[in-house]
Amino acid sequence: MSKLWLLILEFMKTGLFAVGGGLATIPFLKEMGVEYGWFTMDTLSTMIAVSESTPGPIGINMATYVGYTVAGPAGAVLATLSIVAPSIAVICVIANYFQKFKNARIVQMIFAGLKPAVVAFIAAACLDLFVSTLLHAEKGIGGGIAEFFNWKCMILLAVLLAFKQKFPKIHPIAFIAAAAAAGVVFSF
């Protein structure tokens, strides 16, 4: 199967099942990186940081990035369209019937069941991001505790959290810019 068709299928699957927003796409992206070798977990961490920092939905930004790295401009366009197509189709179908069935018990139960699933997806994504950013888990503890932790990232996190605590009115974009500058200066 060609890379373009594979991109289309993978991102349509991601768009269909990643309920809860952009962070819910991270487990799917992690699986793509492992299964197809399109990117490493370090690259995924960078992709998440860039996607969070740039305008637009995170999932779409990451789909565009992956599509571009795998298959160039055509891949970027197809991955982006593929991740949004299932949502558009589902929304059109649901919108057609929602007014008619919104008070039905089964519909309310489905939405009640989706809420914890979405929270679990996002929590798992955050935990993966935390581990891949702040720890060198792939090295294991065998290399010693000093090599297990990503000290640069942990120190930067502590400094940014301290500044946020001390100056709570500073806009989050300033912290994003400061973290990006620190990443460039200190080669994170």
Disulfide bonds with the S-S distance in Angstrom:
none
